[in-house]
Amino acid sequence: MIESVASMKPAWLCGLAGVAVVGGFRVRAIEMGDHAAVLALVDADRLVGQPAAGGELLTAVSRKGLVRPATLVLTDTRGTIRGVAHCAVRTSDGAGLIGWLHTLEDIEAAAALIAAARAQLGPVPMLYAGTGPTQPPQAGIFPLLGIAQHRCPSTTRALSSAGFTEAATRLYFHHPLTPAPAPPIEPLADLRAATDPPGFQLTLYATDGHPMASAVLHRWDDEHWHLRHLSVRADHRKRGIASHLLAQCLHTAHARGATSLIAHTHENDHISARLLEHAHFTTIDTLTIHHRRP
């Protein structure tokens, strides 16, 4: 139950004015002076291979199709920031999104922030948690979805206690690019730069000129890269083409300054998981989007 110091209305009805009291904590809208403490909370949950959170996470405009965005800060009675959450409403289906939630794994703080976010979102047909930043990817934000189960067990338990269940799960993989990966061998993929978001598309062509396989690399900063996509045409599978193209992805990222490459697969995509493991990627964590009906 949330008691508003000024009113019992959900915060968004009064433009996030005032302070709400939740489970002994206080919840308010983020302020400019909070940014350093909030980014430290976000970085505390960062997985290996992820870039550090930047100020654009807190200042970038929301994606199209989302309304009523709000960043909620949780403080203790002394005013120390103990947690942060970001939420918004998706216009296409009216679902409430708790995009990210960070509390240094304090389960009581997580429970209070979840309750505050639910009150902030108001009546919605479905709630999701762990849906990632609501800002566009060109803002330079790390856009992987899901809450890390092993890195954030208390947050996961708090969501479960609040009635959330698993909606979608992915495995998170990491590959350090030191020492340098082996140089590529023929046939070489066609390499084309992308700008939004920055990165490269690699395409392998057959001798008759039609594409056999493709991959997409995204670059968040000079050191941290993400293998966003890799696929092989059905009539060219089981020939080692995926492994061949993956090796070129590793070399491409390293040659341009990357020190690590991450990838993710659906939990039940055992073929992709084996491909990554064979290329010496390590499974780091399981990323889960949670949902519940109000």
VEXDREN-2710 file (C-alpha; in Angstrom, 1 decimal):
% VEXDREN-2710
k/r/px/py/pz
1/MET/0.0/0.0/0.0
2/ILE/1.3/3.4/-0.9
3/GLU/0.5/6.5/1.2
4/SER/1.1/9.8/-0.6
5/VAL/2.3/12.6/1.7
6/ALA/0.3/15.0/-0.3
7/SER/-2.4/12.9/-2.0
8/MET/-3.6/9.3/-2.5
9/LYS/-3.5/9.8/-6.3
10/PRO/-1.0/7.9/-8.4
11/ALA/2.1/10.1/-8.9
12/TRP/1.6/10.5/-12.6
13/LEU/-1.8/12.2/-12.1
14/CYS/0.0/15.1/-10.4
15/GLY/3.1/15.2/-12.6
16/LEU/5.2/13.2/-10.1
17/ALA/4.7/16.0/-7.5
18/GLY/5.3/15.2/-3.9
19/VAL/6.8/12.2/-2.2
20/ALA/5.2/8.7/-1.7
21/VAL/6.0/6.6/1.3
22/VAL/6.4/2.8/0.6
23/GLY/7.4/0.3/3.1
24/GLY/9.4/2.7/5.2
25/PHE/11.1/4.1/2.1
26/ARG/10.4/7.3/0.2
27/VAL/9.8/7.4/-3.5
28/ARG/10.0/10.6/-5.7
29/ALA/10.9/11.6/-9.2
30/ILE/14.5/11.7/-10.2
31/GLU/16.4/15.0/-9.9
32/MET/19.5/16.2/-11.6
33/GLY/21.5/15.9/-8.4
34/ASP/20.6/12.2/-8.3
35/HIS/22.4/11.2/-11.5
36/ALA/25.7/10.0/-10.2
37/ALA/24.1/7.9/-7.4
38/VAL/21.6/6.4/-9.8
39/LEU/24.2/5.5/-12.4
40/ALA/26.3/3.8/-9.7
41/LEU/23.2/1.7/-8.9
42/VAL/22.8/0.7/-12.5
43/ASP/26.5/-0.1/-12.9
44/ALA/26.4/-2.3/-9.8
45/ASP/24.2/-4.8/-11.7
46/ARG/26.3/-4.7/-14.9
47/LEU/27.4/-8.0/-16.3
48/VAL/30.8/-8.7/-17.8
49/GLY/30.9/-7.4/-21.4
50/GLN/28.3/-4.7/-20.8
51/PRO/29.4/-1.0/-21.1
52/ALA/29.1/1.4/-18.2
53/ALA/25.8/3.3/-18.0
54/GLY/26.0/6.8/-19.2
55/GLY/24.0/10.0/-18.5
56/GLU/22.0/9.4/-21.7
57/LEU/20.2/6.6/-19.9
58/LEU/18.6/9.3/-17.7
59/THR/18.1/12.1/-20.1
60/ALA/17.3/10.6/-23.5
61/VAL/13.7/10.9/-24.9
62/SER/11.5/7.9/-24.9
63/ARG/10.9/5.6/-27.8
64/LYS/7.9/6.2/-30.0
65/GLY/4.9/4.2/-28.8
66/LEU/5.5/4.9/-25.1
67/VAL/3.8/7.4/-22.9
68/ARG/4.0/8.5/-19.3
69/PRO/7.7/7.7/-18.8
70/ALA/9.0/8.2/-15.2
71/THR/12.2/7.5/-13.4
72/LEU/11.5/6.8/-9.7
73/VAL/14.1/7.2/-7.0
74/LEU/13.9/5.3/-3.7
75/THR/15.5/6.9/-0.6
76/ASP/15.7/5.9/3.0
77/THR/14.7/8.2/5.9
78/ARG/18.1/9.9/5.7
79/GLY/17.7/10.7/2.1
80/THR/20.2/8.2/0.8
81/ILE/19.3/6.8/-2.6
82/ARG/18.7/3.1/-2.2
83/GLY/17.1/2.2/-5.6
84/VAL/15.8/3.4/-8.9
85/ALA/13.3/2.2/-11.5
86/HIS/12.1/3.4/-14.8
87/CYS/8.6/2.8/-16.1
88/ALA/6.3/3.7/-19.0
89/VAL/3.1/2.7/-20.7
90/ARG/3.1/1.1/-24.2
91/THR/0.4/2.6/-26.4
92/SER/-0.1/-0.4/-28.7
93/ASP/-1.6/-2.5/-26.0
94/GLY/-1.7/-0.3/-22.8
95/ALA/0.8/-2.6/-21.0
96/GLY/2.8/-1.1/-18.2
97/LEU/6.6/-1.5/-18.5
98/ILE/9.1/-1.5/-15.6
99/GLY/12.1/-1.2/-17.9
100/TRP/14.8/-1.4/-15.3
101/LEU/15.1/-1.8/-11.6
102/HIS/18.2/-1.5/-9.5
103/THR/18.5/-1.6/-5.7
104/LEU/22.0/-3.1/-4.9
105/GLU/20.0/-6.4/-4.3
106/ASP/18.1/-5.1/-1.3
107/ILE/15.0/-7.1/-1.4
108/GLU/12.9/-4.7/0.7
109/ALA/14.0/-1.8/-1.5
110/ALA/13.1/-3.8/-4.6
111/ALA/9.7/-4.7/-3.2
112/ALA/9.0/-1.0/-2.4
113/LEU/10.1/0.1/-5.9
114/ILE/7.9/-2.5/-7.6
115/ALA/4.9/-1.3/-5.5
116/ALA/5.7/2.3/-6.4
117/ALA/6.1/1.6/-10.1
118/ARG/2.8/-0.3/-10.1
119/ALA/1.1/2.7/-8.5
120/GLN/2.8/5.1/-10.9
121/LEU/1.6/3.1/-13.9
122/GLY/-2.0/2.9/-12.7
123/PRO/-4.6/0.5/-14.1
124/VAL/-3.1/-1.4/-17.0
125/PRO/-4.1/-4.8/-18.6
126/MET/-0.6/-6.3/-18.2
127/LEU/2.6/-5.5/-16.4
128/TYR/6.1/-6.4/-17.6
129/ALA/9.4/-6.0/-15.7
130/GLY/12.9/-6.1/-17.2
131/THR/11.8/-4.8/-20.6
132/GLY/15.0/-2.7/-20.9
133/PRO/15.6/1.1/-21.5
134/THR/12.7/2.9/-23.1
135/GLN/15.0/5.2/-25.0
136/PRO/15.9/4.7/-28.7
137/PRO/19.0/2.5/-29.3
138/GLN/20.8/5.4/-31.0
139/ALA/21.0/7.1/-27.6
140/GLY/24.0/4.8/-26.9
141/ILE/22.1/2.7/-24.3
142/PHE/22.8/-1.0/-23.8
143/PRO/19.5/-2.5/-24.9
144/LEU/19.5/-6.1/-23.8
145/LEU/16.3/-7.1/-22.2
146/GLY/15.7/-9.0/-19.0
147/ILE/16.8/-9.1/-15.3
148/ALA/19.8/-11.3/-14.6
149/GLN/18.7/-14.2/-12.5
150/HIS/22.1/-15.0/-11.0
151/ARG/23.4/-11.5/-10.7
152/CYS/20.1/-10.2/-9.2
153/PRO/18.5/-13.0/-7.2
154/SER/16.9/-10.6/-4.6
155/THR/15.2/-8.5/-7.4
156/THR/14.0/-11.8/-9.0
157/ARG/12.5/-12.9/-5.6
158/ALA/10.9/-9.5/-5.1
159/LEU/9.2/-9.8/-8.4
160/SER/8.0/-13.3/-7.7
161/SER/6.6/-12.2/-4.3
162/ALA/4.7/-9.4/-6.1
163/GLY/3.0/-12.0/-8.4
164/PHE/5.3/-11.8/-11.4
165/THR/6.2/-14.9/-13.4
166/GLU/8.6/-15.5/-16.3
167/ALA/7.5/-14.3/-19.6
168/ALA/10.6/-14.7/-21.7
169/THR/14.1/-16.0/-21.0
170/ARG/17.4/-15.6/-22.8
171/LEU/20.9/-16.9/-22.1
172/TYR/23.7/-14.3/-22.0
173/PHE/27.1/-15.2/-23.4
174/HIS/30.5/-13.4/-23.3
175/HIS/33.7/-13.8/-25.3
176/PRO/36.9/-11.9/-24.3
177/LEU/38.8/-10.8/-27.3
178/THR/42.2/-11.2/-25.7
179/PRO/44.3/-12.9/-27.0
180/ALA/43.4/-11.9/-30.5
181/PRO/41.1/-14.3/-32.4
182/ALA/42.5/-16.1/-35.4
183/PRO/42.6/-14.2/-38.7
184/PRO/39.7/-14.9/-41.1
185/ILE/40.0/-17.5/-43.9
186/GLU/38.4/-17.6/-47.3
187/PRO/35.6/-17.1/-48.2
188/LEU/35.5/-13.7/-46.6
189/ALA/32.2/-12.1/-45.7
190/ASP/31.2/-8.8/-47.3
191/LEU/31.4/-6.1/-44.7
192/ARG/29.1/-3.0/-44.6
193/ALA/29.1/-0.3/-41.9
194/ALA/25.9/0.6/-40.2
195/THR/25.2/3.8/-38.4
196/ASP/21.9/3.5/-36.5
197/PRO/23.0/1.9/-34.2
198/PRO/26.7/1.8/-35.2
199/GLY/28.2/-1.5/-36.2
200/PHE/28.6/-3.8/-39.2
201/GLN/26.6/-6.2/-41.2
202/LEU/28.6/-9.3/-42.5
203/THR/27.2/-11.3/-45.4
204/LEU/28.6/-14.5/-46.9
205/TYR/27.8/-15.1/-50.6
206/ALA/27.8/-18.4/-52.5
207/THR/29.8/-18.7/-55.7
208/ASP/26.6/-17.9/-57.7
209/GLY/26.2/-14.6/-55.9
210/HIS/23.3/-15.3/-53.6
211/PRO/23.7/-14.8/-49.8
212/MET/24.3/-17.9/-47.7
213/ALA/24.5/-16.3/-44.2
214/SER/24.5/-13.0/-42.5
215/ALA/25.4/-11.5/-39.1
216/VAL/25.0/-8.1/-37.4
217/LEU/27.5/-6.6/-35.0
218/HIS/26.5/-3.6/-32.8
219/ARG/29.2/-1.4/-31.2
220/TRP/28.2/0.4/-28.0
221/ASP/31.6/1.9/-27.4
222/ASP/35.1/1.2/-28.6
223/GLU/35.5/-1.9/-26.3
224/HIS/32.1/-3.4/-25.9
225/TRP/30.4/-5.1/-28.9
226/HIS/27.3/-7.2/-29.3
227/LEU/26.6/-10.0/-31.8
228/ARG/23.0/-9.1/-32.4
229/HIS/22.2/-11.6/-35.2
230/LEU/23.6/-14.6/-37.1
231/SER/21.7/-16.8/-39.4
232/VAL/22.3/-19.3/-42.3
233/ARG/19.9/-20.0/-45.1
234/ALA/18.2/-23.4/-44.6
235/ASP/19.7/-24.9/-47.7
236/HIS/23.2/-24.1/-46.5
237/ARG/23.1/-25.4/-43.0
238/LYS/25.2/-28.1/-41.4
239/ARG/28.2/-27.2/-43.5
240/GLY/30.2/-25.2/-40.9
241/ILE/29.1/-21.9/-42.4
242/ALA/27.8/-20.5/-39.1
243/SER/31.1/-21.2/-37.3
244/HIS/33.0/-19.7/-40.3
245/LEU/31.0/-16.5/-40.1
246/LEU/31.1/-16.3/-36.3
247/ALA/34.9/-16.5/-36.5
248/GLN/34.9/-13.5/-38.9
249/CYS/32.6/-11.6/-36.5
250/LEU/35.2/-12.1/-33.7
251/HIS/38.0/-10.9/-35.9
252/THR/36.0/-7.9/-37.2
253/ALA/35.2/-6.7/-33.7
254/HIS/38.8/-7.2/-32.4
255/ALA/40.4/-5.5/-35.4
256/ARG/38.3/-2.4/-34.6
257/GLY/39.3/-2.2/-30.9
258/ALA/36.7/-4.4/-29.2
259/THR/37.9/-6.2/-26.1
260/SER/34.8/-8.3/-25.6
261/LEU/31.8/-9.5/-27.5
262/ILE/28.5/-10.6/-26.0
263/ALA/25.7/-12.6/-27.5
264/HIS/22.3/-14.0/-26.3
265/THR/20.0/-16.8/-27.3
266/HIS/16.6/-18.0/-26.4
267/GLU/16.7/-20.4/-23.5
268/ASN/15.6/-23.3/-25.6
269/ASP/17.8/-22.5/-28.7
270/HIS/20.3/-25.3/-28.0
271/ILE/21.8/-25.1/-31.5
272/SER/22.8/-21.5/-31.2
273/ALA/24.1/-22.1/-27.6
274/ARG/26.3/-25.0/-28.9
275/LEU/27.6/-22.8/-31.7
276/LEU/28.6/-20.1/-29.2
277/GLU/30.1/-22.5/-26.8
278/HIS/32.1/-24.2/-29.5
279/ALA/33.5/-20.7/-30.4
280/HIS/34.6/-20.3/-26.7
281/PHE/31.8/-18.1/-25.5
282/THR/30.9/-18.5/-21.8
283/THR/27.4/-18.5/-20.4
284/ILE/27.3/-15.7/-17.9
285/ASP/23.7/-15.4/-16.8
286/THR/20.0/-15.9/-17.7
287/LEU/18.1/-12.8/-18.6
288/THR/14.4/-12.9/-17.8
289/ILE/11.4/-10.6/-18.6
290/HIS/8.7/-11.0/-16.0
291/HIS/5.0/-10.3/-16.3
292/ARG/1.8/-10.3/-14.2
293/ARG/-1.8/-9.3/-14.6
294/PRO/-2.9/-6.5/-12.2
END
